[in-house]
Amino acid sequence: MQTAIVTGGAGFIGSHLVDRLIAAGYSRVVVLDNLATGSWENLAGHPPEVVWRVPHDICEPWDPSPLAGQPVDLVVHLASPASPVHYRRLAIETLWVNSKGTGNALDLARHFGARFVLGSTSETYGDPLVSPQSESYWGNVNPIGPRACYDESKRFAEALSMEYHRRWGLDVRILRFFNCYGPRMQSEDGRVVPNFIRQALSGEPLTVYGDGRQTRSFCYVSDEVEAIWKAATLPGLAGEVFNVGNPEERTILSFAELVANLVGVPLVVKAEPLPEDDPKTRCPDIAKARRLLGWEPVVPLEEGLQRTIAYFRQRLTV
Ligand SMILES: NC(=O)c1ccc[n+]([C@@H]2O[C@H](COP(=O)([O-])OP(=O)(O)OC[C@H]3O[C@@H](n4cnc5c(N)ncnc54)[C@H](O)[C@@H]3O)[C@@H](O)[C@H]2O)c1
């Protein structure tokens, strides 16, 4: 029996990863989630004896005795609010889940002798002074700004994971996700993809912050999950960090045009001031992932958006 533990597995990326692990032959996935921003509904396709739904705040240690004597070979730590709306609302919880929570998830991996995959973020680069960002760039982060609860705690999570690797030889792999999108995102979480799609589907103007010339890159969730899978299973990657994202960069304004086009509505924009510390550019250098994981995104933006729009169309009409 092959068992994996996924913290935050009831969330957007986590639930897709659970699907992937089961499809790849895992006979059990233990999901630890406090439902701060996730939902068990995202795991509805799996029987409860195969995918365990364990309501648990990972800021507290999880007692692994229900798995006593059973091998666990993988711990993936994804628990954390991920969108600015949620991590501002849950600022202190975000700091704790990425610090105490990461420590508890690392201890679980140590307990089982499992490989540990950390879901980190491009936000560790802050408002970058170089673009695209490669893994060797150290970032430009404001430690006391409104995004610091997320950026700084993820940087701490990376540092802690590396020290578990150095001190105890834990097989740690760190993934810095850039913007990811797809079905099961929450329509109200304030991220640009669900925002634009929800607004376009409801006939509202699309909210663009600043002049819309800031750039983002968007990676479809199945591509993202494939990178996690490869990083979790390929040998010889202990202590490595990878950017995971789509290097195709777009201005927010051209993205708004594309969404309006695909939904079939004229583009009407509502301009709002740029939030404090909002990064002007966000583009991954994925040369390392290409080289060591043999990975790159394959789902074109139009196709991924069509699938996401179909999901939101269905959700918003029921
Ligand atoms: N989606 C993206 O574009 C993106 C980009 C960069 C990094 N990430 C990282 O990927 C991970 C998953 O993001 P997502 O987009 O799926 O977000 P999400 O909010 O959909 O999922 C996060 C999950 O973690 C759970 N959670 C939060 N705090 C917890 C706690 N204390 N204990 C247990 N569970 C807790 C939530 O309930 C939720 O199910 C996060 O760590 C996030 O920082 C995501």
The ligand as an ORCA input file, in Angstrom:
! r2SCAN-3c Opt
* xyz 0 1
  N      -2.488     29.011     -7.016
  C      -1.391     29.703     -7.267
  O      -1.311     30.403     -8.277
  C      -0.204     29.611     -6.336
  C       0.923     30.372     -6.656
  C       2.010     30.311     -5.797
  C       2.011     29.474     -4.712
  N       0.905     28.732     -4.423
  C       0.966     27.877     -3.232
  O       0.361     26.625     -3.494
  C      -0.345     26.165     -2.347
  C      -1.782     25.846     -2.710
  O      -2.408     27.015     -3.220
  P      -3.901     26.991     -3.793
  O      -3.963     27.985     -4.900
  O      -4.316     25.597     -4.036
  O      -4.673     27.639     -2.557
  P      -5.996     27.133     -1.804
  O      -6.360     28.232     -0.871
  O      -7.012     26.682     -2.783
  O      -5.465     25.863     -1.004
  C      -4.795     25.960      0.221
  C      -5.354     24.886      1.142
  O      -4.658     24.947      2.395
  C      -5.608     24.820      3.443
  N      -5.049     25.438      4.648
  C      -4.763     26.735      4.883
  N      -4.265     26.905      6.122
  C      -4.216     25.664      6.680
  C      -3.788     25.164      7.952
  N      -3.330     25.987      8.901
  N      -3.872     23.838      8.180
  C      -4.352     22.993      7.246
  N      -4.777     23.410      6.030
  C      -4.706     24.735      5.752
  C      -6.845     25.529      2.923
  O      -8.038     25.182      3.598
  C      -6.847     25.084      1.460
  O      -7.539     23.872      1.299
  C      -0.214     27.254     -1.286
  O       0.830     26.919     -0.399
  C       0.161     28.485     -2.075
  O       0.931     29.371     -1.309
  C      -0.205     28.796     -5.216
*
